[in-house]
Amino acid sequence: MPLVSIDDPGVPGLPDDDRQVDLTDDDFVVLPEQTSDDTDRGWGEPGGGNDDWLLAERPPHWG
């Protein structure tokens, strides 16, 4: 049975706290902006929505 190491095989002996991680990539996503449960389909509603109508009918004091 092979031994399992917790060290990064690319840098032997370097703990995780000392590894450099590049977070400047614009495509790096930790969590999505919206989950699939929080969509019209996730709520069991037909797609399309009425956002345009809601914006057009907003009260004047919402400016």
One Martini backbone bead per residue (centre of mass of N, CA, C, O) as a GRO file, in nm:
protein
   63
    1MET     BB    1   0.097   0.036   0.024
    2PRO     BB    2   0.080   0.361  -0.015
    3LEU     BB    3   0.189   0.658   0.077
    4VAL     BB    4   0.059   0.949   0.236
    5SER     BB    5   0.080   1.294   0.159
    6ILE     BB    6   0.045   1.643   0.267
    7ASP     BB    7   0.235   1.734   0.069
    8ASP     BB    8   0.345   1.904  -0.190
    9PRO     BB    9   0.489   1.756  -0.463
   10GLY     BB   10   0.622   2.023  -0.590
   11VAL     BB   11   0.690   2.114  -0.270
   12PRO     BB   12   0.886   1.998  -0.056
   13GLY     BB   13   0.807   2.096   0.280
   14LEU     BB   14   0.565   2.293   0.207
   15PRO     BB   15   0.334   2.452   0.348
   16ASP     BB   16   0.026   2.582   0.281
   17ASP     BB   17   0.076   2.870   0.410
   18ASP     BB   18   0.341   2.920   0.200
   19ARG     BB   19   0.179   2.920  -0.043
   20GLN     BB   20   0.125   3.050  -0.356
   21VAL     BB   21  -0.171   3.232  -0.470
   22ASP     BB   22  -0.337   3.313  -0.765
   23LEU     BB   23  -0.602   3.585  -0.761
   24THR     BB   24  -0.596   3.757  -1.052
   25ASP     BB   25  -0.796   3.591  -1.190
   26ASP     BB   26  -1.101   3.658  -1.346
   27ASP     BB   27  -1.203   3.339  -1.351
   28PHE     BB   28  -1.212   3.331  -1.049
   29VAL     BB   29  -1.437   3.112  -0.864
   30VAL     BB   30  -1.589   3.040  -0.568
   31LEU     BB   31  -1.880   3.164  -0.610
   32PRO     BB   32  -2.170   3.202  -0.725
   33GLU     BB   33  -2.404   3.450  -0.772
   34GLN     BB   34  -2.612   3.208  -0.847
   35THR     BB   35  -2.823   2.972  -0.780
   36SER     BB   36  -3.033   2.729  -0.904
   37ASP     BB   37  -3.255   2.782  -0.677
   38ASP     BB   38  -3.251   3.114  -0.763
   39THR     BB   39  -3.457   3.053  -0.991
   40ASP     BB   40  -3.724   3.008  -1.174
   41ARG     BB   41  -3.682   2.703  -1.202
   42GLY     BB   42  -3.626   2.648  -0.895
   43TRP     BB   43  -3.934   2.763  -0.830
   44GLY     BB   44  -4.129   2.661  -1.075
   45GLU     BB   45  -4.105   2.876  -1.298
   46PRO     BB   46  -4.127   3.051  -1.559
   47GLY     BB   47  -3.955   3.200  -1.777
   48GLY     BB   48  -3.843   3.563  -1.817
   49GLY     BB   49  -4.009   3.751  -1.664
   50ASN     BB   50  -4.068   4.116  -1.521
   51ASP     BB   51  -3.842   4.338  -1.496
   52ASP     BB   52  -3.920   4.563  -1.694
   53TRP     BB   53  -4.193   4.628  -1.565
   54LEU     BB   54  -4.093   4.689  -1.278
   55LEU     BB   55  -3.911   4.930  -1.363
   56ALA     BB   56  -4.142   5.100  -1.502
   57GLU     BB   57  -4.340   5.078  -1.220
   58ARG     BB   58  -4.192   5.243  -1.035
   59PRO     BB   59  -4.173   5.455  -0.803
   60PRO     BB   60  -4.076   5.787  -0.791
   61HIS     BB   61  -3.915   5.765  -0.504
   62TRP     BB   62  -3.685   5.562  -0.628
   63GLY     BB   63  -3.529   5.725  -0.872
   0.00000   0.00000   0.00000
